[in-house]
Amino acid sequence: MPADAIVVDSEGLEIDESLLTGESELVEKSTGDLTLSGSVVVAGHGSARVYRVGAESYAAALTAEARRFSLVNSEIRNSINRIILYIAWALIPIIVLVINGQMSAHGGWKAAIASGDWRIAVVSAVASIVAMIPEGLVLLTSVSFGMAAVSLARRQVLVQELPAVEGLARVDVVCLDKTGTLTEGHMELARSTVFDEVPGWQKVLAWMGAHPNANATAAALAASYQDSPQEPPTAELSFNSARKFSAVTFAAGSVAGEWGLGAPEVVLSGGEHPEPLAAAFEAAGRGLRTVVLAHRPVADAAQSELAAEDFSLAGLAPVALLVFREKVRPDAAETLRYFREQGVELKIISGDNPRTVAAVAREVGFDFTGDGYDARELPEDEAALAAVLERENVLGRVTPEQKKAIVLALQRNGHVVAMTGDGVNDALALKHADIGIAMGSGAAATKAVSRLVLLDGQFSHLPSVVAEGRRVIANVERVANLFLTKTTYAIMISIVIGILMWRYPFLPRQLSIVSSMTIGIPAFFLALLPNARRYQPGFLRRTLMFAIPSGTVVAACIIAVYSYAITFPNTRVEPDIAVGEAQTAATMTVLLVALWILGTLARPFDKWRGLLVTAMVLGLVLIMAIPFARKFFALDIPQGGLLAVTIAVTAMGCLAIELLYRFLKKRGAVSERE
């Protein structure tokens, strides 16, 4: 249908509206009924008057609302943005304090400007300011998202917004559409019950399944019955929803006679065959579709004429009862079992009949009583709707607007919601869900608004998305601990140095060693290594609970060593060498304590993490052992009392970090990978 229209006249007109409403069964349209653009005429004919076109059509209205731009809700991105905002505001007064302190440390503003020492003061101030900025955190977070997106693309999962990678790992409720998501959108024969072994009945079913005008139910017979009769029929009567059966007559051979296929309550309306009717009623109660094949021998089949207006059902005897179900995706049950094992709540919300939805739900592993909840009874009040959703997990007859309302109600109850779907009717819910997941075979509007698209339609890819999200969240948290620990001690040192008006304890090149050996290089590898730890809410809280105390420990160690070097300078050497020893002592202190922090965050050690930490320690040893490296980084190994104090303070700092890590781990503020 190219536009919304009102039916003027029709004859057996049947419309498939599944992409718009989620209702997989065909809808019979009569005079005065509304048909929607995007639906498909599958049987009958008629004429209609155009009612709405273009942007005013139902499908266009859904698509327009779904197209409104919004960013995926990412805890990592939101937390990092808050961190950057806080640091940016804190930098303003700290920069003023540091610049004033460095100028004062070089004899005051006038003296520094007159002597040219202002250049050294400015360089030191810039070095302290740069050290306070977690410059690589955003980069490594983006790299982690990007690598995860590339990895998922190899598995036929398209990530349309990078932070969506973490989203599915945070989800605690998954709302599932039925048609096209849990099922493949067409029928399959579940079982058959034979009542009378009339010769040739399988061949008749094969002929009906292969007929060009076979409806969805009859077409499902073709997979089970392929041996069609060689004799052509003498007459046939096509199926439509009004009469609810089809018929065919064969004149000769093993299939001779009149055959009817249709709804049991219609084909066997005389009530003379209670057994198939009872079996059909029982199957219908479980949401399954049933048809009966009936047979009637005729004296002169060659003269039989089947016509809708005069064909009689009298005398038809049941041959076989055929039970159909929607074909469930083979990977659906296993994938849903995985989510249940992960503590994720599952809800099926479909536009289909509640009984049909309930039958599919049981097949994919849902354990519940009843026939599913009819969404036509859903309350409009938000609190009442939320109460219903807390107890109901299988809902049928859900409209597109109700799907959106369900998602919003779950979110207002504090849930992180994922929604899967493939039709236009799912677009609104997909748009408002925290993570929208579209099937690759779905409507264009659905894929456009989703965060993730399963390109090959394989539901079994979702656990791999969860695994990638967990890896990103867990690894970015480790990386954030490293960067924010550095930011914490850099800020504290800058404040203390600015207040006391001391010279900054590091040269810029020495800070380069600290940044690369304890944060930059190891953070890059930690961000990409495997990590299967389950998601735990509170990314920012946990990060700050580790970073601020550990940064405080590092700052205290640096200030202790540096203050000793200033208070008790080495008078046996040149003043410049004494300053160099003090800066080297501070550099060695921060390097060793920061490497201990790296070791705690990399636990438990495996081959790669152990190799990473060992490589950083060896790199530090080589820098201190090679004369050229020591000279380039202006490292003068301290002597005497300063060396002893440096070793003692460093040991105390590492012990404090170890105790802090174990305390926070016991409280659950930090966690090792699984």
C-alpha positions as CSV (number, residue, x, y, z in Angstrom):
1,M,0.0,0.0,0.0
2,P,1.6,3.3,-1.1
3,A,-0.5,5.5,1.2
4,D,-3.0,5.3,4.1
5,A,-6.4,4.7,2.6
6,I,-10.0,3.8,3.4
7,V,-11.5,0.7,1.7
8,V,-14.4,1.5,-0.6
9,D,-15.2,-2.1,-1.6
10,S,-13.4,-5.4,-1.3
11,E,-13.6,-9.1,-2.0
12,G,-11.5,-11.3,0.1
13,L,-9.1,-8.5,0.7
14,E,-6.4,-9.6,3.2
15,I,-3.6,-7.3,4.4
16,D,-0.3,-8.1,6.1
17,E,0.4,-5.3,8.6
18,S,3.1,-7.0,10.6
19,L,5.8,-4.4,9.9
20,L,3.5,-1.7,11.3
21,T,1.6,-3.3,14.1
22,G,3.5,-6.5,14.9
23,E,0.4,-8.6,14.2
24,S,1.7,-11.6,12.2
25,E,-1.8,-12.8,11.2
26,L,-3.4,-11.5,8.1
27,V,-6.1,-8.8,8.6
28,E,-9.3,-9.0,6.5
29,K,-10.4,-5.6,5.3
30,S,-14.0,-4.7,4.4
31,T,-15.7,-1.4,3.4
32,G,-14.8,1.5,5.7
33,D,-11.7,-0.1,7.1
34,L,-8.4,1.9,7.2
35,T,-5.4,0.4,5.5
36,L,-1.9,1.7,6.2
37,S,1.0,2.6,3.9
38,G,3.8,0.0,4.2
39,S,1.3,-2.9,4.6
40,V,1.1,-5.6,1.9
41,V,-1.9,-7.0,0.1
42,V,-1.6,-10.8,0.1
43,A,-5.0,-11.9,-1.0
44,G,-8.2,-10.7,-2.7
45,H,-8.8,-7.4,-4.3
46,G,-10.7,-4.1,-3.8
47,S,-10.6,-0.4,-4.2
48,A,-9.8,2.4,-1.6
49,R,-9.8,6.1,-1.3
50,V,-6.5,7.8,-0.3
51,Y,-6.8,9.2,3.2
52,R,-3.3,10.4,4.2
53,V,-0.1,10.7,2.2
54,G,3.6,11.7,2.8
55,A,4.5,13.0,6.2
56,E,0.9,12.6,7.5
57,S,0.8,8.8,7.0
58,Y,1.0,6.5,10.0
59,A,4.4,5.0,9.0
60,A,5.9,8.5,8.3
61,A,4.7,9.8,11.7
62,L,6.3,6.9,13.5
63,T,9.5,7.4,11.5
64,A,9.6,11.1,12.1
65,E,9.5,10.7,15.9
66,A,12.1,8.0,15.7
67,R,14.4,10.2,13.7
68,R,14.8,12.8,16.5
69,F,18.5,12.8,17.4
70,S,19.7,11.6,20.8
71,L,22.9,10.3,22.2
72,V,23.1,6.9,23.7
73,N,23.2,7.0,27.5
74,S,26.8,6.0,28.3
75,E,27.9,5.8,31.9
76,I,31.6,5.9,30.9
77,R,31.2,9.0,28.7
78,N,29.0,10.8,31.2
79,S,31.5,10.1,34.0
80,I,34.5,11.2,32.0
81,N,32.7,14.4,30.9
82,R,32.0,15.2,34.6
83,I,35.6,14.5,35.5
84,I,36.9,16.8,32.7
85,L,34.4,19.5,33.8
86,Y,35.5,19.4,37.4
87,I,39.2,19.5,36.5
88,A,38.7,22.3,34.1
89,W,37.1,24.5,36.8
90,A,39.8,23.5,39.4
91,L,42.6,24.4,37.0
92,I,41.7,28.1,36.9
93,P,42.7,29.0,40.4
94,I,45.5,26.4,40.6
95,I,47.2,27.8,37.5
96,V,47.2,31.3,39.1
97,L,48.6,29.8,42.3
98,V,51.3,27.7,40.5
99,I,52.5,30.6,38.3
100,N,52.8,32.9,41.3
101,G,54.6,30.3,43.3
102,Q,57.1,29.6,40.6
103,M,57.9,33.2,40.0
104,S,58.3,33.8,43.8
105,A,60.6,30.7,44.0
106,H,62.9,32.5,41.5
107,G,63.3,35.6,43.6
108,G,59.9,37.3,42.9
109,W,58.3,38.7,39.8
110,K,60.6,41.6,39.3
111,A,63.8,39.6,39.9
112,A,62.7,36.7,37.8
113,I,61.8,39.0,34.9
114,A,65.1,40.9,35.2
115,S,67.3,37.8,35.4
116,G,65.5,35.8,32.8
117,D,64.5,33.1,35.2
118,W,60.9,33.7,34.4
119,R,61.4,31.3,31.5
120,I,62.3,28.5,33.9
121,A,59.3,29.5,36.0
122,V,56.9,29.4,33.1
123,V,58.3,26.0,31.9
124,S,57.8,24.6,35.4
125,A,54.3,26.0,35.7
126,V,53.3,24.6,32.3
127,A,54.8,21.2,33.3
128,S,52.7,21.2,36.5
129,I,49.5,22.2,34.6
130,V,50.0,19.5,31.9
131,A,50.5,16.9,34.6
132,M,47.1,17.7,36.1
133,I,45.2,16.9,32.9
134,P,44.3,13.2,32.2
135,E,45.2,13.8,28.5
136,G,45.1,10.1,27.4
137,L,41.9,9.1,29.1
138,V,39.5,10.2,26.4
139,L,41.8,8.9,23.7
140,L,42.1,5.4,25.2
141,T,38.4,5.3,25.9
142,S,37.6,6.1,22.3
143,V,40.2,3.6,21.1
144,S,38.6,0.9,23.3
145,F,35.2,1.7,21.8
146,G,36.6,1.7,18.3
147,M,38.4,-1.6,18.7
148,A,35.3,-3.2,20.1
149,A,33.2,-1.9,17.2
150,V,35.7,-3.4,14.7
151,S,35.7,-6.7,16.6
152,L,31.9,-6.8,16.5
153,A,31.8,-5.9,12.8
154,R,33.7,-9.0,12.1
155,R,30.9,-10.9,13.8
156,Q,28.2,-9.2,11.7
157,V,27.2,-6.7,14.4
158,L,27.1,-3.1,13.2
159,V,27.7,-0.5,16.0
160,Q,26.1,2.8,15.0
161,E,27.3,4.8,18.0
162,L,30.5,3.8,19.7
163,P,29.4,4.1,23.4
164,A,26.6,1.6,22.6
165,V,29.3,-1.1,23.0
166,E,29.1,-0.7,26.7
167,G,25.3,-0.3,26.8
168,L,24.3,-4.0,26.5
169,A,26.7,-4.9,29.3
170,R,24.8,-2.5,31.6
171,V,21.3,-3.7,30.6
172,D,19.2,-5.4,33.2
173,V,15.9,-5.6,31.2
174,V,15.7,-6.8,27.6
175,C,12.4,-6.3,25.8
176,L,11.9,-8.6,22.8
177,D,9.6,-8.3,19.9
178,K,8.3,-11.7,18.7
179,T,7.8,-11.6,14.9
180,G,11.2,-11.3,13.1
181,T,13.2,-11.3,16.3
182,L,12.4,-14.5,18.3
183,T,10.7,-16.0,15.2
184,E,11.7,-15.9,11.6
185,G,8.3,-14.5,10.6
186,H,6.8,-17.6,8.9
187,M,5.0,-20.8,9.9
188,E,6.4,-24.3,10.2
189,L,4.6,-27.6,10.7
190,A,4.9,-28.7,14.4
191,R,3.1,-32.0,14.2
192,S,0.4,-34.0,12.4
193,T,-2.2,-36.4,13.8
194,V,-3.7,-38.9,11.3
195,F,-7.3,-40.1,11.8
196,D,-7.8,-42.0,8.6
197,E,-5.1,-43.3,6.3
198,V,-6.8,-42.3,3.1
199,P,-4.4,-43.1,0.2
200,G,-2.6,-40.1,-1.3
201,W,-3.2,-37.6,1.5
202,Q,0.5,-36.7,1.8
203,K,0.5,-35.9,-2.0
204,V,-2.5,-33.7,-1.6
205,L,-0.7,-31.7,1.1
206,A,2.4,-31.5,-1.1
207,W,0.2,-30.1,-3.9
208,M,-1.4,-27.5,-1.6
209,G,2.0,-26.4,-0.2
210,A,3.5,-25.9,-3.6
211,H,0.5,-24.0,-5.0
212,P,1.4,-20.5,-6.3
213,N,-1.5,-18.9,-4.3
214,A,-0.8,-20.8,-1.1
215,N,-1.2,-18.7,2.0
216,A,1.5,-18.7,4.7
217,T,0.0,-21.7,6.6
218,A,-0.4,-23.9,3.5
219,A,3.1,-22.8,2.1
220,A,4.6,-24.2,5.3
221,L,3.5,-27.7,4.2
222,A,6.1,-27.6,1.4
223,A,9.0,-28.3,3.8
224,S,7.5,-31.6,5.0
225,Y,5.6,-32.8,1.9
226,Q,7.3,-32.7,-1.6
227,D,5.8,-35.6,-3.5
228,S,2.9,-33.9,-5.4
229,P,0.4,-36.0,-7.5
230,Q,1.1,-36.3,-11.2
231,E,-2.6,-35.9,-12.1
232,P,-3.8,-32.3,-12.5
233,P,-6.9,-31.4,-10.4
234,T,-10.2,-31.0,-12.1
235,A,-11.3,-28.2,-9.9
236,E,-10.0,-26.0,-7.0
237,L,-11.2,-23.5,-4.6
238,S,-8.7,-20.9,-3.2
239,F,-8.5,-20.1,0.5
240,N,-9.7,-16.8,1.9
241,S,-10.5,-15.6,5.4
242,A,-14.2,-15.4,4.8
243,R,-14.7,-19.1,4.3
244,K,-11.5,-20.2,6.1
245,F,-10.9,-23.2,3.9
246,S,-9.7,-24.3,0.5
247,A,-10.7,-27.3,-1.6
248,V,-9.4,-29.3,-4.6
249,T,-10.8,-32.2,-6.6
250,F,-8.7,-34.9,-8.3
251,A,-10.5,-37.2,-10.9
252,A,-8.3,-40.3,-10.8
253,G,-5.3,-42.0,-9.3
254,S,-4.5,-42.5,-5.6
255,V,-5.6,-39.0,-4.8
256,A,-9.1,-39.2,-6.3
257,G,-11.9,-37.4,-4.5
258,E,-12.6,-34.0,-3.0
259,W,-10.2,-32.6,-0.4
260,G,-10.7,-29.7,2.0
261,L,-8.1,-28.0,4.1
262,G,-9.0,-25.3,6.6
263,A,-10.1,-24.4,10.1
264,P,-11.3,-27.5,12.0
265,E,-14.4,-25.7,13.3
266,V,-15.5,-24.8,9.8
267,V,-14.5,-27.9,7.8
268,L,-16.0,-30.2,10.5
269,S,-18.9,-27.9,11.4
270,G,-21.4,-30.7,11.6
271,G,-20.0,-31.9,14.9
272,E,-19.8,-35.5,13.8
273,H,-16.1,-35.8,14.6
274,P,-15.4,-34.6,18.2
275,E,-11.9,-36.0,18.4
276,P,-10.1,-33.7,15.9
277,L,-12.2,-30.7,17.2
278,A,-11.0,-31.4,20.7
279,A,-7.4,-31.7,19.7
280,A,-7.7,-28.5,17.7
281,F,-9.2,-26.6,20.6
282,E,-6.4,-27.8,22.9
283,A,-3.7,-26.7,20.5
284,A,-5.4,-23.3,20.0
285,G,-5.4,-22.8,23.7
286,R,-1.6,-23.0,23.6
287,G,-1.4,-20.4,20.9
288,L,-0.9,-22.8,18.0
289,R,-2.6,-22.7,14.6
290,T,-4.4,-25.8,13.4
291,V,-6.0,-26.9,10.1
292,V,-7.6,-30.2,9.2
293,L,-7.4,-32.1,6.0
294,A,-10.7,-33.8,5.1
295,H,-11.7,-36.1,2.3
296,R,-14.9,-37.0,0.5
297,P,-15.1,-39.6,-2.3
298,V,-17.2,-38.6,-5.3
299,A,-19.0,-40.7,-7.8
300,D,-17.9,-38.6,-10.8
301,A,-15.0,-36.5,-9.7
302,A,-14.4,-35.3,-13.3
303,Q,-17.7,-33.5,-13.2
304,S,-17.1,-31.8,-9.8
305,E,-17.2,-28.1,-9.8
306,L,-16.0,-26.2,-6.8
307,A,-17.5,-22.8,-6.3
308,A,-17.6,-20.7,-3.1
309,E,-21.3,-20.2,-3.2
310,D,-22.4,-23.8,-3.5
311,F,-19.6,-26.0,-2.2
312,S,-20.9,-28.3,0.5
313,L,-18.8,-29.3,3.5
314,A,-21.2,-32.2,4.3
315,G,-19.7,-35.6,4.2
316,L,-16.1,-34.5,4.6
317,A,-14.3,-36.9,6.9
318,P,-11.1,-35.9,8.8
319,V,-7.9,-37.4,7.5
320,A,-5.2,-35.5,9.4
321,L,-5.0,-32.6,11.9
322,L,-2.0,-30.4,11.2
323,V,-0.6,-28.2,13.9
324,F,1.5,-25.1,13.0
325,R,3.7,-22.8,14.9
326,E,5.8,-19.8,14.1
327,K,9.3,-20.9,13.3
328,V,11.5,-19.9,16.2
329,R,15.0,-18.8,15.5
330,P,17.3,-21.7,16.4
331,D,19.6,-19.6,18.5
332,A,16.8,-17.7,20.5
333,A,16.4,-20.1,23.4
334,E,20.1,-20.4,24.1
335,T,20.7,-16.7,23.9
336,L,17.8,-16.0,26.3
337,R,19.1,-18.6,28.6
338,Y,22.4,-16.8,28.7
339,F,20.7,-13.5,29.6
340,R,18.7,-15.2,32.4
341,E,22.0,-16.7,33.8
342,Q,23.4,-13.1,33.8
343,G,20.5,-11.9,35.9
344,V,18.9,-10.0,33.1
345,E,15.1,-9.8,33.1
346,L,13.4,-10.7,29.8
347,K,10.0,-9.4,28.5
348,I,8.3,-10.3,25.3
349,I,6.1,-7.4,24.0
350,S,4.4,-8.2,20.7
351,G,1.5,-6.9,18.6
352,D,0.4,-10.5,18.0
353,N,-2.3,-12.5,19.8
354,P,-1.4,-13.1,23.5
355,R,-1.9,-16.8,23.1
356,T,0.4,-17.0,20.1
357,V,3.0,-14.9,22.0
358,A,2.7,-17.2,25.0
359,A,3.3,-20.3,22.9
360,V,6.5,-18.8,21.4
361,A,7.6,-17.7,24.9
362,R,7.3,-21.2,26.3
363,E,9.2,-22.6,23.3
364,V,12.2,-20.3,24.0
365,G,12.3,-21.1,27.7
366,F,9.9,-18.8,29.5
367,D,8.3,-20.3,32.6
368,F,4.9,-18.8,33.4
369,T,1.2,-19.5,33.8
370,G,-1.6,-18.3,31.7
371,D,-2.0,-17.2,28.1
372,G,0.0,-14.0,28.2
373,Y,-1.3,-10.5,29.1
374,D,-3.5,-8.6,26.6
375,A,-2.0,-5.2,26.3
376,R,-5.5,-3.7,25.5
377,E,-6.0,-3.9,29.3
378,L,-2.8,-2.0,30.1
379,P,-3.4,1.1,32.2
380,E,-2.4,4.5,30.9
381,D,-1.3,5.7,34.3
382,E,2.5,5.5,34.5
383,A,2.6,4.1,38.1
384,A,0.0,1.5,37.3
385,L,1.7,0.5,34.1
386,A,5.0,0.0,36.0
387,A,3.2,-2.2,38.5
388,V,1.9,-4.4,35.7
389,L,5.3,-4.7,34.1
390,E,6.8,-5.9,37.4
391,R,4.7,-9.0,37.3
392,E,4.0,-9.6,33.6
393,N,6.7,-10.7,31.2
394,V,4.7,-11.8,28.2
395,L,2.4,-9.3,26.6
396,G,0.4,-9.4,23.3
397,R,-1.7,-7.0,21.3
398,V,0.9,-4.2,22.1
399,T,0.6,-1.1,19.9
400,P,3.7,0.8,18.9
401,E,2.8,3.6,21.3
402,Q,2.4,1.1,24.1
403,K,5.8,-0.4,23.3
404,K,7.3,3.1,23.8
405,A,5.4,3.6,27.0
406,I,6.6,0.2,28.4
407,V,10.2,1.2,27.7
408,L,9.8,4.6,29.4
409,A,8.0,3.0,32.4
410,L,10.8,0.5,32.9
411,Q,13.4,3.3,32.7
412,R,11.6,5.4,35.2
413,N,11.7,2.4,37.6
414,G,15.5,2.6,37.4
415,H,16.1,-0.1,34.8
416,V,18.5,0.0,31.9
417,V,16.5,-1.3,29.0
418,A,17.4,-2.9,25.7
419,M,14.8,-3.4,23.0
420,T,15.0,-5.7,20.0
421,G,12.8,-5.4,16.9
422,D,12.6,-5.4,13.1
423,G,9.4,-3.6,12.1
424,V,8.3,0.0,11.9
425,N,6.1,-0.7,14.9
426,D,9.2,-1.2,17.0
427,A,10.9,2.0,15.9
428,L,9.6,4.2,18.8
429,A,10.5,1.7,21.4
430,L,13.9,1.1,19.8
431,K,14.5,4.9,19.8
432,H,13.7,5.4,23.5
433,A,15.4,2.3,24.8
434,D,18.9,2.7,26.3
435,I,20.1,0.2,23.6
436,G,18.0,-0.4,20.5
437,I,18.9,-3.6,18.6
438,A,17.6,-4.1,15.1
439,M,17.6,-7.2,12.9
440,G,19.4,-6.9,9.6
441,S,16.3,-7.9,7.7
442,G,14.2,-5.3,9.4
443,A,12.7,-2.1,8.1
444,A,15.0,0.8,7.1
445,A,13.5,3.1,9.7
446,T,14.1,0.5,12.4
447,K,17.8,0.1,11.5
448,A,18.2,3.8,11.3
449,V,17.2,4.5,14.9
450,S,18.9,1.5,16.5
451,R,22.3,1.6,18.2
452,L,23.2,-2.0,17.1
453,V,22.2,-3.9,14.0
454,L,22.5,-7.7,13.7
455,L,23.4,-7.7,10.0
456,D,22.9,-11.4,9.5
457,G,19.9,-11.5,11.9
458,Q,21.7,-14.0,14.2
459,F,20.3,-13.5,17.7
460,S,23.2,-15.5,19.1
461,H,25.6,-12.5,18.5
462,L,24.3,-10.7,21.6
463,P,26.4,-12.5,24.1
464,S,29.5,-11.4,22.2
465,V,28.2,-7.8,22.4
466,V,27.9,-8.2,26.1
467,A,31.4,-9.6,26.4
468,E,32.8,-6.7,24.4
469,G,30.9,-4.2,26.6
470,R,32.2,-5.8,29.7
471,R,35.8,-5.7,28.4
472,V,35.4,-2.0,27.6
473,I,33.8,-1.0,30.9
474,A,36.3,-3.0,33.1
475,N,39.4,-1.9,31.2
476,V,38.4,1.7,30.9
477,E,37.8,1.7,34.7
478,R,41.4,0.4,35.2
479,V,42.8,3.0,32.9
480,A,40.7,5.7,34.6
481,N,42.2,4.7,37.9
482,L,45.7,5.2,36.5
483,F,45.0,8.6,34.9
484,L,43.0,10.1,37.8
485,T,45.6,8.9,40.4
486,K,48.1,11.0,38.4
487,T,45.7,13.9,38.2
488,T,45.2,13.8,42.0
489,Y,48.8,13.8,43.0
490,A,49.7,16.4,40.3
491,I,47.0,18.8,41.7
492,M,48.0,18.2,45.3
493,I,51.7,18.8,44.5
494,S,50.9,22.0,42.6
495,I,48.8,23.4,45.4
496,V,51.4,22.6,48.1
497,I,54.3,23.9,45.9
498,G,52.3,27.1,45.0
499,I,51.5,27.8,48.7
500,L,55.0,27.1,49.9
501,M,56.5,28.9,46.9
502,W,59.0,26.0,46.2
503,R,60.5,25.2,42.9
504,Y,58.6,22.5,41.0
505,P,60.1,19.1,41.9
506,F,60.2,17.8,38.3
507,L,61.6,18.8,35.0
508,P,59.2,18.4,32.0
509,R,61.3,15.6,30.6
510,Q,61.2,13.7,34.0
511,L,57.4,14.0,33.9
512,S,57.5,12.3,30.5
513,I,59.2,9.3,32.0
514,V,56.5,9.1,34.7
515,S,53.6,9.5,32.3
516,S,54.9,7.0,29.7
517,M,56.2,4.3,32.1
518,T,53.4,4.3,34.7
519,I,50.4,5.4,32.6
520,G,50.7,5.9,28.9
521,I,52.2,2.6,27.7
522,P,50.6,0.3,30.2
523,A,47.2,2.0,29.9
524,F,47.2,1.4,26.2
525,F,47.7,-2.4,26.6
526,L,45.4,-2.6,29.6
527,A,42.6,-1.0,27.6
528,L,42.7,-3.7,24.9
529,L,43.3,-6.9,26.9
530,P,40.5,-9.4,27.6
531,N,38.3,-8.8,30.6
532,A,35.1,-10.6,31.4
533,R,34.2,-9.0,34.7
534,R,30.4,-8.4,35.1
535,Y,29.2,-4.8,35.0
536,Q,28.7,-3.1,38.3
537,P,27.1,0.3,38.5
538,G,29.0,3.2,40.0
539,F,32.0,3.7,37.6
540,L,32.8,7.2,38.8
541,R,32.3,6.5,42.5
542,R,34.6,3.4,42.4
543,T,37.2,5.2,40.3
544,L,37.4,8.2,42.7
545,M,37.4,6.0,45.8
546,F,40.7,4.5,44.5
547,A,42.2,7.4,42.6
548,I,41.9,10.1,45.3
549,P,43.4,8.1,48.2
550,S,46.1,6.6,46.1
551,G,47.0,10.0,44.5
552,T,47.1,11.4,48.0
553,V,49.6,8.7,49.1
554,V,51.8,9.4,46.0
555,A,51.7,13.2,46.7
556,A,52.6,12.7,50.3
557,C,55.6,10.6,49.4
558,I,56.8,13.1,46.8
559,I,56.4,16.1,49.2
560,A,58.1,14.1,52.0
561,V,61.2,13.3,49.9
562,Y,61.3,16.8,48.3
563,S,60.9,18.6,51.6
564,Y,63.8,16.6,53.1
565,A,66.0,17.4,50.1
566,I,65.2,21.1,50.6
567,T,65.6,21.1,54.3
568,F,68.8,19.1,54.4
569,P,70.5,19.9,51.1
570,N,73.7,18.1,50.1
571,T,76.3,20.8,50.8
572,R,79.1,18.7,49.5
573,V,78.1,19.2,45.9
574,E,77.4,22.1,43.6
575,P,73.9,23.7,44.2
576,D,72.8,22.7,40.7
577,I,73.7,19.1,41.5
578,A,71.8,19.3,44.8
579,V,68.7,20.5,43.0
580,G,69.2,17.7,40.4
581,E,69.4,15.1,43.2
582,A,66.2,16.4,44.8
583,Q,64.4,16.2,41.5
584,T,65.7,12.7,40.8
585,A,64.6,11.6,44.3
586,A,61.1,12.9,43.7
587,T,61.1,11.2,40.2
588,M,62.2,7.9,41.6
589,T,59.6,8.1,44.4
590,V,56.7,8.7,42.0
591,L,57.9,6.1,39.5
592,L,58.2,3.3,42.1
593,V,55.0,4.0,43.9
594,A,53.1,4.5,40.6
595,L,54.5,1.2,39.3
596,W,53.1,-0.5,42.5
597,I,49.7,1.1,41.7
598,L,50.0,-0.4,38.2
599,G,50.8,-3.8,39.7
600,T,47.7,-3.7,41.9
601,L,45.4,-2.7,39.1
602,A,46.7,-5.4,36.7
603,R,45.8,-8.2,39.2
604,P,45.3,-11.1,38.9
605,F,48.4,-11.5,36.8
606,D,48.3,-13.7,33.7
607,K,51.0,-14.0,31.1
608,W,50.3,-10.7,29.4
609,R,49.7,-8.6,32.5
610,G,52.8,-10.0,34.2
611,L,54.8,-9.3,31.0
612,L,53.5,-5.7,30.9
613,V,54.4,-4.9,34.5
614,T,57.8,-6.6,34.2
615,A,58.5,-4.6,31.0
616,M,57.8,-1.3,32.7
617,V,60.1,-2.2,35.7
618,L,62.9,-3.3,33.3
619,G,62.4,0.0,31.4
620,L,62.9,2.0,34.5
621,V,66.1,0.0,35.4
622,L,67.5,0.5,32.0
623,I,66.9,4.3,32.2
624,M,68.7,4.5,35.5
625,A,71.5,2.2,34.4
626,I,72.4,3.7,31.0
627,P,74.5,6.9,31.4
628,F,73.1,8.5,28.2
629,A,69.5,8.0,29.4
630,R,70.3,9.4,32.8
631,K,71.9,12.4,31.3
632,F,69.1,13.0,28.8
633,F,66.5,12.9,31.6
634,A,68.7,14.9,34.0
635,L,68.7,12.2,36.6
636,D,71.4,12.6,39.3
637,I,71.2,9.6,41.7
638,P,70.9,10.9,45.2
639,Q,73.5,10.1,47.8
640,G,73.6,9.5,51.6
641,G,70.7,10.5,53.7
642,L,68.5,11.6,50.7
643,L,68.8,8.1,49.1
644,A,67.9,6.4,52.4
645,V,64.9,8.7,52.9
646,T,63.8,8.1,49.3
647,I,64.0,4.3,49.8
648,A,62.1,4.4,53.1
649,V,59.4,6.8,51.9
650,T,58.9,4.7,48.7
651,A,58.6,1.5,50.7
652,M,56.0,3.1,53.0
653,G,54.1,4.5,50.0
654,C,53.9,1.0,48.3
655,L,52.7,-0.5,51.6
656,A,50.0,2.2,51.9
657,I,48.9,1.5,48.4
658,E,48.7,-2.2,49.0
659,L,46.7,-1.7,52.2
660,L,44.3,0.7,50.4
661,Y,43.8,-1.7,47.5
662,R,43.0,-4.6,49.8
663,F,40.6,-2.5,51.9
664,L,38.7,-1.2,48.8
665,K,38.6,-4.7,47.3
666,K,37.1,-6.1,50.5
667,R,34.4,-3.4,50.3
668,G,33.8,-4.0,46.6
669,A,35.1,-0.6,45.5
670,V,37.7,-2.3,43.3
671,S,37.4,-5.7,41.7
672,E,39.7,-8.0,39.8
673,R,38.8,-9.3,36.4
674,E,37.0,-12.7,36.0
